Structures are given as C-alpha cells and as structure tokens.
C-alpha cells in the first residue's frame, strides 16, 4: 500500500541504552541527521560541504549515528563515498529507573531545545527572505493553564497528533505540495517550578496551644 497523507503512523523507538543517547546528543550529529531526513541520502563528502566540516569528521559522526540506529547505509558506494540515509522513526527517552540514562536523556533533550531556539532566533533575523506571506503565517505562542494530570496527558496526545499530521511527506516526497517548505515545529508543556511554589505552600503549620 502506498503512503497517503492519512497514513500517519510514525514508529517511535524507546531509547534505553546510553550509547544511542550519546550518539544523538551532539549538535553536529543532529545537523547531519536533519539534513538526511530533509533532503534524502548523501555521502559524508556531500554533507561536509553543507556543514563546513571535513569529510573525515563527518564520516566519523555518521558512523556514530549509524551505531545508534538513527541512520543506515543505502548500500551505494564505499569508504567516504558511502551513501547514508535517515531511518524514518522518532525517538523517545527519559523517565527510567536508571539515573545515568536519565541524565543522558536530559542532556540530549537540552541540546535539542537549544538547537530549536537557535534556529528560531535565526528565523527572526532572516524572515524577510521569505516574504510577508510566510512571515505572517509563521508563529510563536505561549500560554499558561491550570491542568490536571489527565488533562495534560490529553493535551500532549492532541498536540502530538497535530505535529505528526503530515509526517509521511518525509518518506514520500510525492506528497509534498510544490509550494511546501520545511517548517520547524516544537511544543512542550511542563509544570511551572516557581509559580507552583506559592507562599501558602511554604507556610508551616502553627502549633496549637
């Protein structure tokens, strides 16, 4: 069966080993992974020209990504002329019983967020290149809500469905409209640390006479 825009089942792998997490938690590797996901298979030499690194350095980082299961060889070429491709699936990590694995997951998550913030800052300085229509369509939004645990879980599922709505356009370029651009999307929702610590919560119970 060919992929359609309604077939949005996106496999997600739960990462449970340190080596895979450490392979992901590196800015250059993330950049290489994004390039393969966005533009299809490429060699270390081709990617080196995009990221301003040496082919040897890119080849080493690509092997680390392959060891972590994030990319694989296409079977074309040899040595630095080997072609690599993105493995189309998402990754989930964190919240385990292993403190070391959780720490590695936190490091990877922080790196990913910092990369997204850097990309957004770059957009704000380059937005005039895309014209007023794209600039008006782009958005950032912020909100705070009082939610129960169940409501937060539901919101998480709803947003995830929206973010994955057109995910098959990664694996099947024929689904991409001619005027489509690659858009970075990110969302998170977590309890506020400081605002949930109200003065009332800090009060100690007075001794009864």
N, C-alpha and C positions, 0 to 999 in steps of 0.2 A: 504494500500500500504506500503510495506517495504521501509525503508530508503535506498538510494543509495548515492554514492559519488557525484552524480549530484544534489541531492535534498538538497541544502544548504540554505534553508530558515531558518534563525535563528531569532526567535522572540526577539524583543528588547522592554523593558519596559522603558518608560519615568518616572523617579522618581520625584515626585512632593511633597513629604512630608518629613519633617525634620527627623522624627523618622527612616524612612527607610534609609536615607542617613547616619545618625549617626550610624545605625546598621552596615553599610558597612565600615565606616571609622575607622577601628580598626585592627591593624596588626594581632592579634591572630585570630580574626574572619575571616579575609581574608585567613589566612593559613588553617583554618578549612574548609572554603568554597572550596578552591583549592583542598584539599585532597578528599573531597566528589565528586567534579567534575572529578578528575583524576582517582580515584580508586573505586568509587561506594559507596553504602550505608555503614554506620558504626554507632556504638554506641559512646556515649560520652567516655566510658571507653576505647574503642579501639583507638579513636582519641587521648585521653590523652597520651597514650604511644608513639604516633608519635610526639607530640608537647611538651613533657616534662612538662605537666601541670596536675593538679589534675582533676579527673573525674567531681567533683562538679563544678569547674571553667569552664571546657569545656561545661558542660551541660547548665550552665547559658548563655554562649556566643552563644551556638547553639539555645537556645530559642530566643535570640535577633535576630539572623539571620532569624529564622522562622517568627518572628513578622514582619520583613521587607520583607518577601516574597521570600527570596533567597534560602531557603531550606524548606523541609516539611518532616513529619514523613512518614515512609513506612507502619505503622500500625503493625509492628512487635515489640514485647517486651513491657516492662513497665518501668517506672522510668528511672534510668540511663542506663538501658538496652534497652531503646527505640532506634530504628534504625532510622537514618536520611538520607535523600537523597537530592542531588542537584536538583534544579528546572532549567531545561535547557533553559535558555534565557539570553540575555545580558541586560545591564543596561545603560541608558543614563541619564545625569543630567547636570544642569548648564544652564546659559543664560536665566534666567527667570526674571520676574518683581519683584521678592521677594529678597531683599538684603540678608536676613538671609539664605534663601535657597541657594542662590549663594555662600555665604561664606561657608556653609556646603559642597556644591559641590566642591569648591576649596580645602577644607581640605581633602576630600575623594580622589580627583584627585592627590593631592600632595603625600598622603600616598601611593597610588598605584604606582606612578612613583618612589618614594623612594624604595619601595619594589622591583620593577623590576631592579633598579640599583644595589641594594644589591645582588639580585640573579645573575646578570651578573658578578659582582665582584667575587662572589663565583665560578662561572663557570671558570673564568680566573685562579683561584688557583687550581681547580680540573680537568681541561680539560685533563690532562694526563691519568686519569682513563678511558676515553672513547676511547683512541687510536687515531692514527694520522688521520684516515679517517674522524671521526666525528669532530675532531679538525679542519681539513682543510675545512669541509663543513660548520661549524658554521661561522657566520659573524657578523660584525657590520659595518655600513656605515653612512656617514654623508655628507650632501650636502647643498648648499645654491642656490636658484634660484630666479630670478625676475619673479613673477607670478601676474596675475590679480586675482581678487576675483573669477571669474568664473573658471579660471584655477586651483586655489587652491581647489575649491569645487569638480572639476572633479578628481584631484589627490586624494583627500580624498576618493571619491567613488571607484576609481580604487584600492587603497591600501586596503580598507575595503573588497572588493571582494576577493582579494588575501588572506587576513588573515582568511577569513571565508571559504576558498575553501574546506577544509576537516573537517569542524566543526561537521559533523554528526558522526565522529568517536568517539566523546564524548558520544553520546547517543546510539550508536550501536557498541559495541566492536568488532563485527564480521567484521567490515570494516577496522580494523587496521591491516596492514601488520605485519607479525611475527617479522620483524626487526625494527619496528617503535619505536621511543622514543618520550616522551612528550617534545615538543620544546616550549620555551617561545618566543613569537613574540610581538613586540611593535613598533609603529611608531607614530610620531607626526609631525605636520607642523604648525607653527605659525609665524606671522610677527616678525622680529627681532626688539627689542626695541631700542638698542643703535645704530645699523647701519642704521636704517631708520631716525634717528635724525641727519641729515648731517649738517655741518656748514652752508650751504646755507639756510637750513630751519630755522636756528636760527637768520639769519640776519634781522634786522629791516629795514623797508623802509625809505630811507633818505628823508628828507623834500626837496621839490623842492623850489629853490629860488624864 
